[in-house]
Amino acid sequence: MKTDNELTLKKIIERRDPRYDGRFYYGVKTTKIYCRPVCPARPKPENIIILKSTTEAENAGFRPCKRCRPDLAPGTKFFEGTANTVSRALRLIDEEKEIALNVEKLSDTLGVSDRHLRRLFQEHLGASPIEVMISKRLHLAQQLVRETSAPLSEIALAVGFQSIRRFNEAFKNLYHSPPSAFRKEKAVPDNQIELELMVRQPFDWKTMLEYFARHENFGIERVTETSYQRFITFGDKYGSYTITYSPDKSLLKVKLINIPMTEIKSVILRIKRHLDLDHNPEHLPKDKKFKGKGIRIPGSFDPFEIAVTIILGQLVSTKQAKAKQKELILKYGSKIDEDVWAFPEAKDLMDAEIETIGITKVKAGAIREMARRYHAGELNLAPSADIEKTKAELHSIHGIGPWTVEIICMRCLGDSDAFPKSDLIINKALKAHMVNEELWTSSRAYLTHILWRDYATVLSKN
């Protein structure tokens, strides 16, 4: 007997409703293929089985569809209730280092019991935490096998498998073919990898690039009208990645140069967060006045670096802040090559006389204290951090005000409800009763960027 919920979800599949992309999946019994709700395929309703996650689909013996690519599609965001614990757990799994993470460590970090965490995963994803970890490793492995020429043993190790035999078995079980069957000839140099990252339309790449350009870090980032480039250091060596957008294919092209395979997983994860790729534009409120038009929240590749630059930007123009960022990097950063620099680490700033670059003692003291707490592990700026705890910690630092706390949580922790009410533009919009703040609950960070993008010129003159 079919449930009302199952019938509703099948209607969603029938109309390919993009609002539900990433929230559930479906398998086709006759082909043993699983898809996203937006897939152009048209299976008969009686052949459809509803699935909570990609992992549940794969555990049930379904293979990823090659048209909608559910294994490589952007993720989704949970906001409320027990799903929030699952959401934090998924972020921690994404951040895992090789096989260091296990269920016990995961539940300890989240402050829940192992049993409760397993129950939540089963309820929301239809799979255990370990099964989700393995599934995520295999999805990345499939992409690296298909789009690079790296040896399979290196790929297996890079995504978290210690045994090539175990990797081959797990890969074949999921994709019904050995890794070698996914290999393609790649005409790129050995030190270069080219990957594609899927994005949901619409995607306002132009506004994001303009934002990055205004906050560009000297010697670390290079932003053009069509591309974003960043240099990454590994000890005394460095690599880089460059991103361009192909709107006709709904994907970003990422060219990585001199990035060790062991760092690829972390770099790709941080790129996705930097560009807010898991966001679904269809989840924003239906506001007649403020349209998302593909807006994204610029995140952070390096949360500490971004937090420092946000403090430098307090109460000054973006032009002045950018100049101070350059002075800070030149004085406390590391020169890696002729035009390539590394941002100073927390240990380099916690005792530094930062006032000497021409900022106030209060601002310099705030950077020192934040650097000290970050270095000591007392301040967590990672996207998997508890947002309320991090907010409280930041508020307790003299010299860090509400505006700074909201922007740090918005960019470093990915808090989609961060809302800097004391910001000049936002404050004017609120005083003019332009926005229905209640309507945007849980999405006020997106409202902030829409106001900055569409109303900054008008409001700054009033």
Backbone hydrogen bonds, N-H to C=O, Kabsch-Sander energy under -0.5 kcal/mol:
donor,donor_aa,acceptor,acceptor_aa,energy
7,L,3,T,-2.1
8,T,4,D,-2.4
9,L,5,N,-2.5
10,K,6,E,-2.0
11,K,7,L,-1.6
12,I,8,T,-1.9
13,I,9,L,-2.1
14,E,10,K,-2.2
15,R,11,K,-1.9
16,R,13,I,-0.9
17,D,12,I,-1.9
20,Y,17,D,-1.6
21,D,18,P,-1.3
22,G,24,F,-0.6
23,R,20,Y,-2.1
24,F,20,Y,-0.9
25,Y,51,L,-2.9
26,Y,35,C,-1.9
27,G,49,I,-3.0
28,V,33,I,-2.7
29,K,27,G,-0.6
29,K,47,N,-3.1
31,T,28,V,-0.6
32,K,28,V,-2.5
33,I,28,V,-0.7
34,Y,63,R,-2.9
35,C,26,Y,-2.9
39,C,36,R,-2.0
47,N,44,K,-2.2
48,I,45,P,-1.6
49,I,27,G,-2.4
51,L,25,Y,-3.0
56,E,125,L,-0.5
57,A,53,S,-1.9
58,E,54,T,-2.5
59,N,55,T,-2.7
60,A,56,E,-1.4
61,G,58,E,-1.6
62,F,57,A,-2.3
63,R,32,K,-2.7
65,C,34,Y,-1.8
69,R,65,C,-0.9
72,L,69,R,-1.3
73,A,69,R,-0.9
83,A,80,E,-0.8
84,N,81,G,-1.6
85,T,81,G,-0.5
85,T,82,T,-0.8
86,V,82,T,-1.4
87,S,83,A,-2.6
88,R,84,N,-2.3
89,A,85,T,-2.3
90,L,86,V,-2.5
91,R,87,S,-1.8
92,L,88,R,-2.3
93,I,89,A,-2.4
94,D,90,L,-2.2
95,E,91,R,-1.4
96,E,93,I,-1.2
98,E,96,E,-0.7
100,A,97,K,-2.9
106,L,102,N,-2.5
107,S,103,V,-2.8
108,D,104,E,-2.4
109,T,105,K,-2.3
110,L,106,L,-1.6
111,G,107,S,-1.0
111,G,108,D,-0.6
112,V,107,S,-2.2
117,L,113,S,-2.4
118,R,114,D,-2.5
119,R,115,R,-2.3
120,L,116,H,-2.4
121,F,117,L,-2.4
122,Q,118,R,-2.4
123,E,119,R,-2.4
124,H,120,L,-2.6
125,L,121,F,-3.0
126,G,121,F,-1.0
126,G,122,Q,-0.7
127,A,121,F,-0.9
132,V,128,S,-2.1
133,M,129,P,-2.4
134,I,130,I,-2.4
135,S,131,E,-2.2
136,K,132,V,-2.5
137,R,133,M,-2.0
138,L,134,I,-2.2
139,H,135,S,-2.0
140,L,136,K,-1.9
141,A,137,R,-2.4
142,Q,138,L,-2.7
143,Q,139,H,-1.6
144,L,140,L,-2.5
145,V,141,A,-2.9
146,R,142,Q,-2.2
147,E,143,Q,-2.4
148,T,144,L,-1.3
154,E,151,P,-0.5
155,I,151,P,-2.0
156,A,152,L,-2.9
157,L,153,S,-1.9
158,A,154,E,-2.5
159,V,155,I,-2.0
160,G,156,A,-0.7
160,G,157,L,-0.7
161,F,156,A,-3.0
167,F,163,S,-2.2
168,N,164,I,-2.7
169,E,165,R,-2.2
170,A,166,R,-2.6
171,F,167,F,-2.7
172,K,168,N,-2.4
173,N,169,E,-2.3
174,L,170,A,-1.8
175,Y,171,F,-2.9
176,H,172,K,-1.8
181,A,178,P,-1.7
182,F,179,P,-2.1
183,R,180,S,-1.2
187,A,185,E,-0.5
188,V,186,K,-1.2
192,Q,189,P,-1.8
193,I,256,L,-2.7
194,E,147,E,-0.6
195,L,193,I,-0.5
195,L,254,V,-2.7
197,L,252,L,-2.5
198,M,72,L,-0.6
199,V,250,S,-2.2
204,D,294,G,-2.9
205,W,203,F,-1.9
208,M,204,D,-1.6
209,L,205,W,-2.6
210,E,206,K,-2.2
211,Y,207,T,-2.1
212,F,208,M,-2.6
213,A,209,L,-2.6
214,R,210,E,-1.9
215,H,211,Y,-1.2
216,E,213,A,-1.0
218,F,216,E,-0.5
220,I,217,N,-1.8
221,E,217,N,-2.4
222,R,229,Q,-2.4
224,T,227,S,-2.6
228,Y,243,I,-1.8
229,Q,222,R,-2.4
230,R,241,Y,-2.2
231,F,220,I,-2.6
232,I,239,G,-2.6
234,F,237,K,-3.1
237,K,234,F,-1.8
239,G,232,I,-2.9
240,S,257,I,-2.2
241,Y,230,R,-2.0
242,T,255,K,-2.0
243,I,228,Y,-2.9
244,T,253,K,-2.0
245,Y,226,T,-0.5
246,S,251,L,-2.7
249,K,246,S,-1.1
250,S,246,S,-0.7
250,S,247,P,-0.6
251,L,246,S,-1.6
252,L,197,L,-3.1
253,K,244,T,-2.7
254,V,195,L,-3.0
254,V,252,L,-0.6
255,K,242,T,-2.7
255,K,253,K,-0.5
256,L,193,I,-3.4
256,L,254,V,-0.6
257,I,240,S,-3.0
258,N,191,N,-3.0
263,E,260,P,-2.0
264,I,260,P,-0.7
264,I,261,M,-0.9
265,K,261,M,-0.5
267,V,263,E,-2.6
268,I,264,I,-2.9
269,L,265,K,-2.1
270,R,266,S,-2.4
271,I,267,V,-2.2
272,K,268,I,-2.4
273,R,269,L,-1.9
274,H,270,R,-2.4
275,L,271,I,-1.8
276,D,273,R,-0.7
277,L,272,K,-2.5
279,H,276,D,-1.2
283,H,280,N,-2.5
284,L,281,P,-1.3
287,D,285,P,-1.5
288,K,286,K,-0.5
291,K,289,K,-0.7
295,I,292,G,-1.3
299,G,274,H,-2.8
306,I,302,D,-2.2
307,A,303,P,-2.5
308,V,304,F,-2.3
309,T,305,E,-2.1
310,I,306,I,-2.2
311,I,307,A,-1.9
312,L,308,V,-2.3
313,G,309,T,-1.2
314,Q,311,I,-1.7
316,V,313,G,-1.3
321,A,317,S,-2.6
322,K,318,T,-2.3
323,A,319,K,-1.6
324,K,320,Q,-2.0
325,Q,321,A,-2.4
326,K,322,K,-1.8
327,E,323,A,-1.9
328,L,324,K,-2.7
329,I,325,Q,-2.4
330,L,326,K,-2.7
331,K,327,E,-1.9
332,Y,328,L,-2.9
333,G,328,L,-0.5
333,G,329,I,-1.9
334,S,342,A,-1.8
336,I,334,S,-0.6
336,I,340,V,-2.8
337,D,340,V,-1.8
340,V,337,D,-0.7
341,W,219,G,-2.8
342,A,334,S,-2.7
348,D,345,E,-1.1
349,L,345,E,-0.8
349,L,346,A,-1.0
350,M,346,A,-1.7
352,A,349,L,-0.8
354,I,352,A,-1.8
356,T,353,E,-1.7
357,I,354,I,-2.0
358,G,355,E,-2.3
359,I,355,E,-0.6
364,A,360,T,-2.5
365,G,361,K,-2.7
366,A,362,V,-2.1
367,I,363,K,-2.0
368,R,364,A,-2.4
369,E,365,G,-2.6
370,M,366,A,-2.5
371,A,367,I,-2.7
372,R,368,R,-2.6
373,R,369,E,-2.5
374,Y,370,M,-2.5
375,H,371,A,-2.7
376,A,372,R,-2.1
377,G,374,Y,-0.9
378,E,373,R,-2.5
379,L,373,R,-1.3
381,L,379,L,-0.6
385,A,382,A,-2.2
387,I,385,A,-0.7
390,T,386,D,-2.3
391,K,387,I,-2.6
392,A,388,E,-2.2
393,E,389,K,-2.2
394,L,390,T,-2.5
395,H,391,K,-2.7
396,S,392,A,-1.3
397,I,394,L,-1.6
398,H,396,S,-0.6
400,I,397,I,-2.0
401,G,399,G,-0.6
405,V,401,G,-2.2
406,E,402,P,-2.5
407,I,403,W,-2.3
408,I,404,T,-2.7
409,C,405,V,-2.5
410,M,406,E,-2.3
411,R,407,I,-2.7
412,C,408,I,-3.1
413,L,408,I,-0.9
415,D,409,C,-2.6
416,S,414,G,-0.9
418,A,415,D,-1.4
421,K,419,F,-1.8
423,D,420,P,-2.0
427,N,423,D,-3.4
428,K,424,L,-1.8
429,A,425,I,-2.2
430,L,426,I,-2.3
431,K,427,N,-2.5
432,A,428,K,-1.9
433,H,430,L,-1.6
434,M,429,A,-2.6
435,V,429,A,-0.5
437,E,435,V,-1.0
439,L,436,N,-0.6
440,W,436,N,-1.0
440,W,437,E,-0.6
441,T,438,E,-1.5
443,S,440,W,-2.9
445,A,416,S,-2.6
446,Y,416,S,-0.7
446,Y,443,S,-0.9
447,L,443,S,-1.5
448,T,444,R,-2.2
449,H,445,A,-1.7
450,I,446,Y,-2.1
451,L,447,L,-2.6
452,W,448,T,-2.3
453,R,449,H,-2.3
454,D,450,I,-3.1
455,Y,451,L,-2.2
456,A,451,L,-0.5
456,A,452,W,-0.6
459,L,455,Y,-2.8
460,S,456,A,-2.2
461,K,457,T,-0.7
461,K,458,V,-0.9
462,N,458,V,-0.7
462,N,459,L,-0.6
